[in-house]
């Protein structure tokens, strides 16, 4: 059972099996990603549309609507004749198709080395700073300025 909680007029929080999803009807998005990818309402958007008693037609892409599908089939598609009846131009008929000039090696390509930073190229190294006293040149373990334990 999906629980739908409105945040604003267009944004809703849908809880499904302990997971929470954010649905925005204005932008046609859902945090699950399916609403944007498929361009039709996902199950979380359907729950919101059902709760608000809205028709899903306005939230589907035009690609899925019957008018678009009928337009696809308006252009007639003619079957190809038998291979013997094909008309091939002479300049194509006698063209010689050759294999590529370079052959790819059989193994995986080597990784390119990463580019070094300007600091690495100049050979600059970081200076050690003591976290106890803040003096450069040593660390906390070798600090002579730390308080003595009694």
ABEGO torsion letter per residue (X at the ends): XBBBBBABAABBBBBBGGBBBBBBAAAGBBAAGAAAAAGBBBAAAAAAAAAAGBBAAAABBAAABAAAAAAAAABBBBBBBBAAABBBBAAAAABBBBBBABBBBABBBBBBBBBBBAAAAAGBBBBBBBAAAGBBGBBAAABAABBBBX
